[in-house]
Amino acid sequence: MATTTTTTTTTTLQTPSVVSAEHPPVVEGTRKIEARRFVVPGTMILALVVVGIATGSNVPTWLDAHVRPWIDHVWSWVQIHNTSAPIFTDFLTPVGNFIGYRVDDLVSFFTILRWPGVLVLTACISWRTGGVKAVAVSVPALVGIGILGWWDLTLITISLMIVGVVLAMLIGIPLGIWTGRSDRAQQILRPILDTAQVLPTYVYLLPLVVAFGIGNSAAVVATVIYAVPPAVRLTSLGLRSVPVVSTEVGLSFGSTRGQLLSKVQLPFARRTILLGLNQVIMMAFGIVVIASLVGTGDVGNQVLQALQKNNVGLAFSAGLAIVLAAITLDRASTGERTTSRNPNAATKWSLAHPREVFAIGVAAVVIVAVVCKGAGVHSFPKSWTVDIQESVTKGSRWVTDHVRHGVPLVGGTESASDFLVRDILRPVETFLTWLPWWSIVATFGAIGWASGGTRLAVLCVICMLGLGALRDWDLAMITMTQVLIAVIISVALAIPIGIWCGRSPRVERIMRPILDTAQVMPQFVYLIPVLFLVNPGQVGGVIASVIYAIPPGIRLTSHGLREVPIAPREAATSFGATPRQELFKVQLPLAFRSIMLGINQVILMVLATVIIAALVGAGGLGLEAVYGLTKKQVGQGVAGGLSIVLLAVVLDRITQAWGSRPAREQQ
């Protein structure tokens, strides 16, 4: 027995040495596999360098894909057959008529209710969705529209936006569910969503006019195209963020895929989906001025006319009405559910008695409408309106005199603008345009490989080569300079502010109306005050891009921190972690995917607003896109728009790969 024991002990002691002796072949095999990963991207990048050196520093002429003449040929065919081809007569025309009729129905409905009835209806919906606090925000915002003198025209805008938002959510939520439950579906839809979100509206607005005619239908379709992507992305994010434990519990109880979706995944993802609704509303209102180019006749058209006449007061007043309309629709549709986990007492009662609440609301609206009709009340009282246009105009002049030029020996915003152009934008632009085209293509290929492997490297190379094939390389480098600077500034501001909002409910409540204003105020409106502060050119476009791109970055960073489960936070606290350690060791790592989605949205928003920079003298790809509508040079405009999309795809895939890396490492 003793001998047996000794033998066993000896065997046990020798086992580690045997195992350790077997390790080197495994490590060596792993290194060989890792080395093979360098073969494809390394060969590809080396081939690019060789071809580039052989062809020179400029993009070779044989790379031209001749997209512009082909687009012009297709455009000529569309103009000739838009009244006879079946695609128009059997599909596009009926769809356009349906959308136009729905907008007209909503305008007629609001007219029948009169302005007091609209206020009561807004109060009932807001109270049902968000309680007293939602009513306290939405109703005064709606009254403010009337006080500014834009009641009737803003109702047209609200009608357009309601139809557009409903259609965007009806399309976006099912697609988001599909992409949230299928990786292949996400890969298929991602380039389509990127194209829809960053393709300048100027590019597809002219084809929409040909397809649907001048009026509300083309404006609504443009709004839907622009607003669907955030609905899809955030619905998908919500489903993919559902805890695995909850999904496994549902499966263990025998739930089908449909039951798992309706009973587990969608309830858990409700807050994220509501955030998607919020983003859809914000983006829909953000496009209202551009959509007015097709003859909607709403308040956005007033903003456009004011900008054409350089009337700052009128543009600001009408733009403020658009902001108040967006706040009203946002609070009435999402209410406190986007900011609080504990609804107030009014909301609890309304959720417990939905039929009673609905009946009381309908009765109140009908009674008010009937009383107003009998009393002869129609439009908002003109005696209540306040004209702020002259005050705004005087304020802008004072800003120009005292802020732009500044005090002697100290300087003002004009000197800061000159510094940004002279010492940052111009050097970066000069460097990018000086580099040989093949070196930039190879660099992005290497970044793509380091971020997501061979497939991403190939995609980045193809997209960058596409810029050369579209003959927009130099313009793309100018746009890339503006995008890089704007993204760096936006991310540097958005993440700290988002962390602050995510850790302080009071800060979030203060920041929310500011973010709403920044995101829904038409870029054309706040571009005029910007031009009073800085010189026309790239700086104005960068500032406009930053203002428009910051809100989604702040919202998604704050949302990610608030969605961190309480259990790991309590565990960190129980082990003596300080608030700073809890933030950096627990909250930020668990919220990393949401934060990266926020950075991704910042990049896409910046690219979507590069056209604004072109309108104030910054040039780049945005100017190419503008020509598509203003000069009717459709081939040139589409080529510029596609170039912007290719840039967006490269930056989007790289940042998405960074965001998904922790998930892959955990698996």
Secondary structure, DSSP 8 states (H G I E B T S, - for coil): -HHHHHHHHHHHHHHHHHHHHHHHHHHHHHHHHHHHTTHHHHHHHHHHHHHHHHH-SS--GGG---HHHHHHHHHHHHHHHTTTSHIIIIIIHHHHHHHHHHHHHHHHHHHHHHHHHHHHHHHHHHHHHH-HHHHHHHHHHHHHHHHHT-HHHHHHHHHHHHHHHHHHHHHHHHHHHHHHH-HHHHHHHHHHHHHHHHS-HHHHHHHHHHHH-SSHHHHHHHHHHHHHHHHHHHHHHHHHTS-HHHHHHHHHTT--HHHHIIIIIHHHTHHHHHHHHHHHHHHHHHTHHHHGGG---SHHHHHHHHHHTT-HHHHHHHHHHHHHHHHHHHHHHTGGGGT-SS--HHHHHHHH-HHHHHHHHHHHHHHHHHHHHHHT--S--GGG----HHHHHHHHHHHIIIIIS-BTTTB-HHHHHHHHIIIIIHHHHHHHHHS-HHHHHHHHHHHHHHHH-HHHHHHHHHHHHHHHHTT-HHHHHHHHHHHHHHHHHHHHHHHHHHHHHHH-HHHHHHHHHHHHHHHHS-HHHHHHHHHHHS-TTHHHHHHHHHHHHHHHHHHHHHHHHHTS-HHHHHHHHHTT--HHHHIIIIIHHHTHHHHHHHHHHHHHHHHHTHHHHHHTT--SHHHHHHHHHHS--HHHHHHHHHHHHHHHHHHHHHHHHHHHHHHHHH-
